[in-house]
Amino acid sequence: MAKPFLSIERLTQQFPDGTGGTLTVFENATFGVEKGEFVCILGHSGCGKSTIMNILAGLAEPTSGVVKMDGTHVSGPSLDRGVVFQNYSLLPWLSALKNVTFGVSARYRDWSKAEVEAHARKYLAQVGLEGDVVHRKPSQLSGGMRQRVSIARAFANQPKLLLLDEPFGALDALTRGTIQEELVKVWSQTEQTVFMITHDIDEAILLADRILLMTNGPQARVAESVEITIPRPRNRTEIVEHPNYYAIRNHLVQFLGQRSKDLAGQPSHGDDQTPEVVRIDKTAPSDADAEVEHAAPSLRAVNE
């Protein structure tokens, strides 16, 4: 069986607990992300989401286990992995345009200055930034504009994997909705794989192909992989009318509200900790549901 584009294999992270012992954040976490897939991960604070993100970005080394991307072992930062942080992380002395061209020129060293600038402007335009605004420095931009620059910078470098660490957490609801739509528009035009941390259930359903659910920490694990059985393109004002929307949402709320606690703190006993696949589809005929369950025993169909 072919391995997924991004393969997380028996990943374990431990830290000293301050009393001479060891704190296990997660142990033997094993899951994959397919090429071009948009995956969100949900879980309470302290479960290890950001730790997983840092390992995928090459900003931290796990205690044990392996991360492979496109068949290559991940170790240390790389231009093949782009990161968008909640706090924008723009270079304050550079304009919006130059924040983007800075990375593009490092990625494509044989490009002319004109090629680099045209490429940067293309991605800035895709997130709604054109004209004089691209020459403003971050201090002259609103929070929403700064995050647009950060997203454009990440996509312009054309990484194989884009990592988003709660990129909309500091934005107001209206701005967040607009930039979410721009993010999906840019992503749909590329083949980039996206792995995103969020605490917003509705945001995850809108954006993701799959949602990974983590139990509470310490000794957390990626317990479920929930397929989003709502077709694309999705519109935030129409998605709530889909028969699967509230069935999926209620499952996520129930997991985060109760089951994440019930399943917490279970040691792996040396076994791979792979998430259970959950597929919720109220539009599927009951006979088809039965066939799916029979064909794939590991698939838990929830049709409440």
Short mmCIF file of the C-alpha atoms (twelve columns), coordinates in Angstrom:
data_MODEL
# 
_entry.id   MODEL 
# 
loop_
_atom_site.group_PDB 
_atom_site.id 
_atom_site.type_symbol 
_atom_site.label_atom_id 
_atom_site.label_alt_id 
_atom_site.label_comp_id 
_atom_site.label_asym_id 
_atom_site.label_seq_id 
_atom_site.Cartn_x 
_atom_site.Cartn_y 
_atom_site.Cartn_z 
_atom_site.pdbx_PDB_model_num 
ATOM 1   C CA . MET A 1   0.000   0.000  0.000   1 
ATOM 2   C CA . ALA A 2   1.436   3.372  -1.036  1 
ATOM 3   C CA . LYS A 3   2.212   5.793  1.766   1 
ATOM 4   C CA . PRO A 4   0.456   9.184  1.835   1 
ATOM 5   C CA . PHE A 5   2.204   12.362 0.693   1 
ATOM 6   C CA . LEU A 6   2.732   13.414 4.322   1 
ATOM 7   C CA . SER A 7   3.359   10.455 6.597   1 
ATOM 8   C CA . ILE A 8   3.537   10.799 10.390  1 
ATOM 9   C CA . GLU A 9   4.888   7.538  11.811  1 
ATOM 10  C CA . ARG A 10  4.935   6.674  15.534  1 
ATOM 11  C CA . LEU A 11  5.555   10.280 16.548  1 
ATOM 12  C CA . THR A 12  6.287   10.765 20.242  1 
ATOM 13  C CA . GLN A 13  7.061   13.957 22.150  1 
ATOM 14  C CA . GLN A 14  8.184   13.993 25.746  1 
ATOM 15  C CA . PHE A 15  9.499   16.747 28.031  1 
ATOM 16  C CA . PRO A 16  10.961  16.822 31.546  1 
ATOM 17  C CA . ASP A 17  8.114   17.401 34.013  1 
ATOM 18  C CA . GLY A 18  10.218  19.482 36.424  1 
ATOM 19  C CA . THR A 19  10.209  16.857 39.152  1 
ATOM 20  C CA . GLY A 20  12.698  14.450 37.637  1 
ATOM 21  C CA . GLY A 21  10.119  12.575 35.627  1 
ATOM 22  C CA . THR A 22  8.869   12.732 32.037  1 
ATOM 23  C CA . LEU A 23  5.740   14.320 30.618  1 
ATOM 24  C CA . THR A 24  4.414   12.549 27.527  1 
ATOM 25  C CA . VAL A 25  2.535   14.991 25.294  1 
ATOM 26  C CA . PHE A 26  1.594   12.302 22.753  1 
ATOM 27  C CA . GLU A 27  2.943   8.864  21.918  1 
ATOM 28  C CA . ASN A 28  3.218   6.819  18.712  1 
ATOM 29  C CA . ALA A 29  0.918   9.176  16.782  1 
ATOM 30  C CA . THR A 30  0.475   7.752  13.288  1 
ATOM 31  C CA . PHE A 31  -1.557  9.357  10.499  1 
ATOM 32  C CA . GLY A 32  -1.204  10.646 6.952   1 
ATOM 33  C CA . VAL A 33  -2.234  13.525 4.700   1 
ATOM 34  C CA . GLU A 34  -2.724  13.045 0.969   1 
ATOM 35  C CA . LYS A 35  -1.284  15.388 -1.657  1 
ATOM 36  C CA . GLY A 36  -3.533  18.403 -2.249  1 
ATOM 37  C CA . GLU A 37  -5.643  17.644 0.814   1 
ATOM 38  C CA . PHE A 38  -6.820  20.323 3.271   1 
ATOM 39  C CA . VAL A 39  -6.725  18.913 6.804   1 
ATOM 40  C CA . CYS A 40  -7.660  20.727 10.013  1 
ATOM 41  C CA . ILE A 41  -6.774  19.548 13.507  1 
ATOM 42  C CA . LEU A 42  -8.970  20.331 16.516  1 
ATOM 43  C CA . GLY A 43  -8.306  19.829 20.208  1 
ATOM 44  C CA . HIS A 44  -8.185  21.599 23.534  1 
ATOM 45  C CA . SER A 45  -5.193  23.684 24.606  1 
ATOM 46  C CA . GLY A 46  -2.337  21.505 25.837  1 
ATOM 47  C CA . CYS A 47  -3.129  18.470 23.685  1 
ATOM 48  C CA . GLY A 48  -0.053  18.939 21.466  1 
ATOM 49  C CA . LYS A 49  -1.466  20.474 18.269  1 
ATOM 50  C CA . SER A 50  1.189   23.183 18.103  1 
ATOM 51  C CA . THR A 51  3.896   20.663 18.963  1 
ATOM 52  C CA . ILE A 52  2.860   18.547 15.964  1 
ATOM 53  C CA . MET A 53  2.817   21.697 13.807  1 
ATOM 54  C CA . ASN A 54  6.335   22.664 14.924  1 
ATOM 55  C CA . ILE A 55  7.640   19.180 14.135  1 
ATOM 56  C CA . LEU A 56  6.034   19.248 10.675  1 
ATOM 57  C CA . ALA A 57  7.586   22.681 10.072  1 
ATOM 58  C CA . GLY A 58  11.007  21.415 11.120  1 
ATOM 59  C CA . LEU A 59  11.122  23.875 14.020  1 
ATOM 60  C CA . ALA A 60  11.290  21.102 16.626  1 
ATOM 61  C CA . GLU A 61  12.566  17.535 16.769  1 
ATOM 62  C CA . PRO A 62  10.367  14.755 18.174  1 
ATOM 63  C CA . THR A 63  11.547  12.485 20.962  1 
ATOM 64  C CA . SER A 64  11.036  9.590  18.581  1 
ATOM 65  C CA . GLY A 65  9.212   8.792  15.382  1 
ATOM 66  C CA . VAL A 66  9.480   9.987  11.815  1 
ATOM 67  C CA . VAL A 67  7.806   12.549 9.551   1 
ATOM 68  C CA . LYS A 68  8.163   11.953 5.819   1 
ATOM 69  C CA . MET A 69  6.997   14.298 3.086   1 
ATOM 70  C CA . ASP A 70  6.992   13.107 -0.492  1 
ATOM 71  C CA . GLY A 71  9.185   10.202 0.626   1 
ATOM 72  C CA . THR A 72  11.817  12.437 2.259   1 
ATOM 73  C CA . HIS A 73  12.543  12.632 5.975   1 
ATOM 74  C CA . VAL A 74  11.563  16.007 7.481   1 
ATOM 75  C CA . SER A 75  14.281  17.602 9.588   1 
ATOM 76  C CA . GLY A 76  14.813  21.332 9.981   1 
ATOM 77  C CA . PRO A 77  13.064  24.207 8.183   1 
ATOM 78  C CA . SER A 78  12.695  24.126 4.408   1 
ATOM 79  C CA . LEU A 79  11.220  26.262 1.643   1 
ATOM 80  C CA . ASP A 80  9.127   23.205 0.779   1 
ATOM 81  C CA . ARG A 81  7.158   23.875 3.969   1 
ATOM 82  C CA . GLY A 82  5.532   27.264 4.460   1 
ATOM 83  C CA . VAL A 83  4.061   28.507 7.747   1 
ATOM 84  C CA . VAL A 84  1.401   31.145 8.399   1 
ATOM 85  C CA . PHE A 85  1.266   32.233 12.041  1 
ATOM 86  C CA . GLN A 86  -1.534  33.934 13.950  1 
ATOM 87  C CA . ASN A 87  0.657   36.982 14.622  1 
ATOM 88  C CA . TYR A 88  1.474   37.571 10.908  1 
ATOM 89  C CA . SER A 89  5.296   37.485 11.396  1 
ATOM 90  C CA . LEU A 90  5.948   40.090 8.691   1 
ATOM 91  C CA . LEU A 91  9.229   41.995 8.383   1 
ATOM 92  C CA . PRO A 92  8.206   45.444 9.703   1 
ATOM 93  C CA . TRP A 93  10.804  47.416 7.707   1 
ATOM 94  C CA . LEU A 94  9.620   46.020 4.352   1 
ATOM 95  C CA . SER A 95  6.511   46.865 2.356   1 
ATOM 96  C CA . ALA A 96  3.791   44.296 1.735   1 
ATOM 97  C CA . LEU A 97  5.185   43.657 -1.735  1 
ATOM 98  C CA . LYS A 98  8.767   43.287 -0.531  1 
ATOM 99  C CA . ASN A 99  7.678   40.925 2.253   1 
ATOM 100 C CA . VAL A 100 6.476   38.616 -0.492  1 
ATOM 101 C CA . THR A 101 9.334   39.151 -2.950  1 
ATOM 102 C CA . PHE A 102 11.859  38.480 -0.160  1 
ATOM 103 C CA . GLY A 103 10.805  34.837 0.004   1 
ATOM 104 C CA . VAL A 104 10.181  34.440 -3.726  1 
ATOM 105 C CA . SER A 105 13.693  35.657 -4.603  1 
ATOM 106 C CA . ALA A 106 15.162  33.139 -2.139  1 
ATOM 107 C CA . ARG A 107 13.050  30.340 -3.624  1 
ATOM 108 C CA . TYR A 108 13.713  31.177 -7.278  1 
ATOM 109 C CA . ARG A 109 17.250  32.517 -7.390  1 
ATOM 110 C CA . ASP A 110 17.497  32.416 -11.175 1 
ATOM 111 C CA . TRP A 111 14.454  34.662 -11.703 1 
ATOM 112 C CA . SER A 112 14.871  38.289 -12.759 1 
ATOM 113 C CA . LYS A 113 13.669  41.089 -10.473 1 
ATOM 114 C CA . ALA A 114 10.725  41.701 -12.808 1 
ATOM 115 C CA . GLU A 115 9.702   38.021 -12.695 1 
ATOM 116 C CA . VAL A 116 9.902   37.965 -8.911  1 
ATOM 117 C CA . GLU A 117 7.793   41.111 -8.569  1 
ATOM 118 C CA . ALA A 118 5.161   39.943 -11.076 1 
ATOM 119 C CA . HIS A 119 4.856   36.624 -9.240  1 
ATOM 120 C CA . ALA A 120 4.485   38.388 -5.870  1 
ATOM 121 C CA . ARG A 121 1.891   40.819 -7.209  1 
ATOM 122 C CA . LYS A 122 -0.112  37.904 -8.629  1 
ATOM 123 C CA . TYR A 123 -0.522  36.296 -5.212  1 
ATOM 124 C CA . LEU A 124 -1.172  39.600 -3.452  1 
ATOM 125 C CA . ALA A 125 -3.930  40.278 -5.981  1 
ATOM 126 C CA . GLN A 126 -5.459  36.863 -5.289  1 
ATOM 127 C CA . VAL A 127 -5.981  37.868 -1.657  1 
ATOM 128 C CA . GLY A 128 -7.388  41.267 -2.598  1 
ATOM 129 C CA . LEU A 129 -4.283  43.478 -2.291  1 
ATOM 130 C CA . GLU A 130 -3.566  45.625 -5.332  1 
ATOM 131 C CA . GLY A 131 -2.527  49.171 -6.168  1 
ATOM 132 C CA . ASP A 132 -0.795  51.490 -3.704  1 
ATOM 133 C CA . VAL A 133 -1.566  49.273 -0.707  1 
ATOM 134 C CA . VAL A 134 1.199   46.811 -1.678  1 
ATOM 135 C CA . HIS A 135 3.790   49.536 -1.004  1 
ATOM 136 C CA . ARG A 136 2.637   50.093 2.587   1 
ATOM 137 C CA . LYS A 137 4.595   48.715 5.519   1 
ATOM 138 C CA . PRO A 138 2.879   46.363 8.005   1 
ATOM 139 C CA . SER A 139 2.351   49.178 10.533  1 
ATOM 140 C CA . GLN A 140 0.241   50.945 7.904   1 
ATOM 141 C CA . LEU A 141 -2.010  47.943 7.301   1 
ATOM 142 C CA . SER A 142 -5.014  46.620 9.200   1 
ATOM 143 C CA . GLY A 143 -4.849  43.233 10.894  1 
ATOM 144 C CA . GLY A 144 -6.791  41.651 8.055   1 
ATOM 145 C CA . MET A 145 -4.466  43.139 5.439   1 
ATOM 146 C CA . ARG A 146 -1.403  41.910 7.332   1 
ATOM 147 C CA . GLN A 147 -2.776  38.382 7.387   1 
ATOM 148 C CA . ARG A 148 -3.535  38.619 3.667   1 
ATOM 149 C CA . VAL A 149 0.126   39.501 3.060   1 
ATOM 150 C CA . SER A 150 1.199   36.557 5.214   1 
ATOM 151 C CA . ILE A 151 -1.019  34.161 3.243   1 
ATOM 152 C CA . ALA A 152 0.144   35.584 -0.099  1 
ATOM 153 C CA . ARG A 153 3.778   35.229 0.985   1 
ATOM 154 C CA . ALA A 154 3.264   31.594 1.937   1 
ATOM 155 C CA . PHE A 155 1.473   30.614 -1.274  1 
ATOM 156 C CA . ALA A 156 3.849   32.631 -3.489  1 
ATOM 157 C CA . ASN A 157 6.762   30.468 -2.355  1 
ATOM 158 C CA . GLN A 158 4.766   27.479 -3.656  1 
ATOM 159 C CA . PRO A 159 5.668   25.107 -0.817  1 
ATOM 160 C CA . LYS A 160 4.681   21.473 -1.067  1 
ATOM 161 C CA . LEU A 161 3.099   21.750 2.398   1 
ATOM 162 C CA . LEU A 162 1.425   24.830 3.864   1 
ATOM 163 C CA . LEU A 163 1.088   24.931 7.655   1 
ATOM 164 C CA . LEU A 164 -1.475  27.317 9.147   1 
ATOM 165 C CA . ASP A 165 -1.330  27.968 12.906  1 
ATOM 166 C CA . GLU A 166 -4.687  29.561 13.807  1 
ATOM 167 C CA . PRO A 167 -4.198  32.184 11.085  1 
ATOM 168 C CA . PHE A 168 -7.562  33.868 11.681  1 
ATOM 169 C CA . GLY A 169 -7.648  33.755 15.476  1 
ATOM 170 C CA . ALA A 170 -6.855  37.458 15.966  1 
ATOM 171 C CA . LEU A 171 -9.325  38.751 13.358  1 
ATOM 172 C CA . ASP A 172 -12.898 39.952 13.750  1 
ATOM 173 C CA . ALA A 173 -15.674 37.706 12.433  1 
ATOM 174 C CA . LEU A 174 -16.372 39.660 9.234   1 
ATOM 175 C CA . THR A 175 -12.710 39.921 8.238   1 
ATOM 176 C CA . ARG A 176 -12.147 36.280 9.150   1 
ATOM 177 C CA . GLY A 177 -14.953 35.170 6.840   1 
ATOM 178 C CA . THR A 178 -13.639 37.182 3.914   1 
ATOM 179 C CA . ILE A 179 -10.072 35.906 4.245   1 
ATOM 180 C CA . GLN A 180 -11.249 32.315 4.679   1 
ATOM 181 C CA . GLU A 181 -12.927 32.581 1.286   1 
ATOM 182 C CA . GLU A 182 -9.781  34.082 -0.243  1 
ATOM 183 C CA . LEU A 183 -7.672  31.290 1.270   1 
ATOM 184 C CA . VAL A 184 -9.898  28.605 -0.262  1 
ATOM 185 C CA . LYS A 185 -9.861  30.391 -3.620  1 
ATOM 186 C CA . VAL A 186 -6.049  30.482 -3.725  1 
ATOM 187 C CA . TRP A 187 -5.739  26.900 -2.432  1 
ATOM 188 C CA . SER A 188 -8.199  25.589 -5.043  1 
ATOM 189 C CA . GLN A 189 -5.963  26.990 -7.800  1 
ATOM 190 C CA . THR A 190 -2.869  25.145 -6.534  1 
ATOM 191 C CA . GLU A 191 -1.896  21.583 -5.689  1 
ATOM 192 C CA . GLN A 192 -0.564  22.540 -2.287  1 
ATOM 193 C CA . THR A 193 -1.290  20.402 0.738   1 
ATOM 194 C CA . VAL A 194 -2.601  22.288 3.787   1 
ATOM 195 C CA . PHE A 195 -2.434  21.331 7.479   1 
ATOM 196 C CA . MET A 196 -4.203  23.826 9.750   1 
ATOM 197 C CA . ILE A 197 -4.697  24.282 13.487  1 
ATOM 198 C CA . THR A 198 -7.962  25.893 14.527  1 
ATOM 199 C CA . HIS A 199 -10.250 26.094 17.567  1 
ATOM 200 C CA . ASP A 200 -13.241 27.081 15.411  1 
ATOM 201 C CA . ILE A 201 -15.493 24.121 14.552  1 
ATOM 202 C CA . ASP A 202 -17.463 25.986 11.879  1 
ATOM 203 C CA . GLU A 203 -14.240 27.199 10.255  1 
ATOM 204 C CA . ALA A 204 -12.911 23.641 10.132  1 
ATOM 205 C CA . ILE A 205 -16.082 22.298 8.490   1 
ATOM 206 C CA . LEU A 206 -16.029 25.103 5.914   1 
ATOM 207 C CA . LEU A 207 -12.378 24.692 4.946   1 
ATOM 208 C CA . ALA A 208 -11.335 21.086 5.482   1 
ATOM 209 C CA . ASP A 209 -11.522 17.820 3.571   1 
ATOM 210 C CA . ARG A 210 -10.890 16.034 6.877   1 
ATOM 211 C CA . ILE A 211 -10.769 17.056 10.530  1 
ATOM 212 C CA . LEU A 212 -8.409  15.325 12.957  1 
ATOM 213 C CA . LEU A 213 -9.652  15.272 16.561  1 
ATOM 214 C CA . MET A 214 -7.231  15.091 19.488  1 
ATOM 215 C CA . THR A 215 -7.988  13.945 23.012  1 
ATOM 216 C CA . ASN A 216 -7.033  16.067 25.989  1 
ATOM 217 C CA . GLY A 217 -3.428  16.114 27.103  1 
ATOM 218 C CA . PRO A 218 -1.097  14.995 28.469  1 
ATOM 219 C CA . GLN A 219 -0.817  11.539 26.874  1 
ATOM 220 C CA . ALA A 220 -3.014  12.860 24.077  1 
ATOM 221 C CA . ARG A 221 -3.650  11.124 20.776  1 
ATOM 222 C CA . VAL A 222 -5.207  11.824 17.408  1 
ATOM 223 C CA . ALA A 223 -8.334  9.779  18.082  1 
ATOM 224 C CA . GLU A 224 -10.548 10.399 15.057  1 
ATOM 225 C CA . SER A 225 -10.333 11.457 11.428  1 
ATOM 226 C CA . VAL A 226 -13.698 12.919 10.419  1 
ATOM 227 C CA . GLU A 227 -14.437 13.179 6.694   1 
ATOM 228 C CA . ILE A 228 -16.316 16.318 5.640   1 
ATOM 229 C CA . THR A 229 -18.997 14.888 3.371   1 
ATOM 230 C CA . ILE A 230 -20.126 18.274 2.036   1 
ATOM 231 C CA . PRO A 231 -19.206 18.910 -1.605  1 
ATOM 232 C CA . ARG A 232 -17.124 21.847 -2.777  1 
ATOM 233 C CA . PRO A 233 -17.366 24.673 -3.558  1 
ATOM 234 C CA . ARG A 234 -18.762 25.608 -0.156  1 
ATOM 235 C CA . ASN A 235 -20.374 28.897 0.783   1 
ATOM 236 C CA . ARG A 236 -20.654 29.915 4.433   1 
ATOM 237 C CA . THR A 237 -24.233 31.135 3.971   1 
ATOM 238 C CA . GLU A 238 -25.360 27.957 2.226   1 
ATOM 239 C CA . ILE A 239 -23.299 25.234 3.883   1 
ATOM 240 C CA . VAL A 240 -25.562 25.215 6.954   1 
ATOM 241 C CA . GLU A 241 -28.441 24.049 4.730   1 
ATOM 242 C CA . HIS A 242 -26.638 20.845 3.736   1 
ATOM 243 C CA . PRO A 243 -28.112 17.743 5.457   1 
ATOM 244 C CA . ASN A 244 -24.684 16.692 6.746   1 
ATOM 245 C CA . TYR A 245 -23.666 20.033 8.265   1 
ATOM 246 C CA . TYR A 246 -25.260 19.814 11.698  1 
ATOM 247 C CA . ALA A 247 -24.722 16.057 11.930  1 
ATOM 248 C CA . ILE A 248 -20.974 16.640 11.488  1 
ATOM 249 C CA . ARG A 249 -20.980 19.700 13.740  1 
ATOM 250 C CA . ASN A 250 -22.822 17.902 16.544  1 
ATOM 251 C CA . HIS A 251 -20.349 15.024 16.376  1 
ATOM 252 C CA . LEU A 252 -17.401 17.431 16.684  1 
ATOM 253 C CA . VAL A 253 -19.018 19.318 19.572  1 
ATOM 254 C CA . GLN A 254 -19.790 16.071 21.385  1 
ATOM 255 C CA . PHE A 255 -16.227 14.829 20.948  1 
ATOM 256 C CA . LEU A 256 -14.610 18.044 22.157  1 
ATOM 257 C CA . GLY A 257 -17.118 18.478 24.981  1 
ATOM 258 C CA . GLN A 258 -17.029 14.965 26.408  1 
ATOM 259 C CA . ARG A 259 -15.240 12.184 24.514  1 
ATOM 260 C CA . SER A 260 -11.916 14.075 24.372  1 
ATOM 261 C CA . LYS A 261 -11.917 13.789 28.183  1 
ATOM 262 C CA . ASP A 262 -13.137 10.187 28.289  1 
ATOM 263 C CA . LEU A 263 -10.417 9.021  25.879  1 
ATOM 264 C CA . ALA A 264 -7.620  11.083 27.457  1 
ATOM 265 C CA . GLY A 265 -4.563  9.666  29.170  1 
ATOM 266 C CA . GLN A 266 -4.570  6.233  27.576  1 
ATOM 267 C CA . PRO A 267 -1.019  4.886  27.076  1 
ATOM 268 C CA . SER A 268 -0.195  3.347  23.711  1 
ATOM 269 C CA . HIS A 269 1.439   0.200  25.155  1 
ATOM 270 C CA . GLY A 270 3.791   0.346  22.172  1 
ATOM 271 C CA . ASP A 271 1.034   0.246  19.540  1 
ATOM 272 C CA . ASP A 272 0.606   2.725  16.679  1 
ATOM 273 C CA . GLN A 273 -1.958  5.354  17.626  1 
ATOM 274 C CA . THR A 274 -3.910  5.691  14.387  1 
ATOM 275 C CA . PRO A 275 -7.141  7.699  14.270  1 
ATOM 276 C CA . GLU A 276 -10.482 6.010  13.742  1 
ATOM 277 C CA . VAL A 277 -12.063 7.085  10.458  1 
ATOM 278 C CA . VAL A 278 -15.525 8.615  10.878  1 
ATOM 279 C CA . ARG A 279 -17.815 9.259  7.919   1 
ATOM 280 C CA . ILE A 280 -21.104 11.027 8.510   1 
ATOM 281 C CA . ASP A 281 -23.422 11.096 5.519   1 
ATOM 282 C CA . LYS A 282 -27.149 11.566 5.956   1 
ATOM 283 C CA . THR A 283 -27.617 11.716 2.184   1 
ATOM 284 C CA . ALA A 284 -26.408 8.149  1.611   1 
ATOM 285 C CA . PRO A 285 -29.018 5.373  1.209   1 
ATOM 286 C CA . SER A 286 -29.082 2.974  4.139   1 
ATOM 287 C CA . ASP A 287 -28.065 0.029  1.906   1 
ATOM 288 C CA . ALA A 288 -24.994 1.951  0.701   1 
ATOM 289 C CA . ASP A 289 -24.096 2.698  4.303   1 
ATOM 290 C CA . ALA A 290 -24.197 -0.995 5.110   1 
ATOM 291 C CA . GLU A 291 -21.957 -1.781 2.152   1 
ATOM 292 C CA . VAL A 292 -19.418 0.798  3.228   1 
ATOM 293 C CA . GLU A 293 -19.272 -0.589 6.760   1 
ATOM 294 C CA . HIS A 294 -18.889 -4.135 5.455   1 
ATOM 295 C CA . ALA A 295 -16.200 -3.187 2.905   1 
ATOM 296 C CA . ALA A 296 -14.172 -1.212 5.429   1 
ATOM 297 C CA . PRO A 297 -14.616 -2.458 9.002   1 
ATOM 298 C CA . SER A 298 -12.412 0.351  10.342  1 
ATOM 299 C CA . LEU A 299 -14.864 2.937  8.985   1 
ATOM 300 C CA . ARG A 300 -17.418 4.015  11.583  1 
ATOM 301 C CA . ALA A 301 -20.473 5.441  9.832   1 
ATOM 302 C CA . VAL A 302 -22.391 7.875  12.030  1 
ATOM 303 C CA . ASN A 303 -25.905 8.484  10.753  1 
ATOM 304 C CA . GLU A 304 -27.786 9.748  13.746  1 
# 
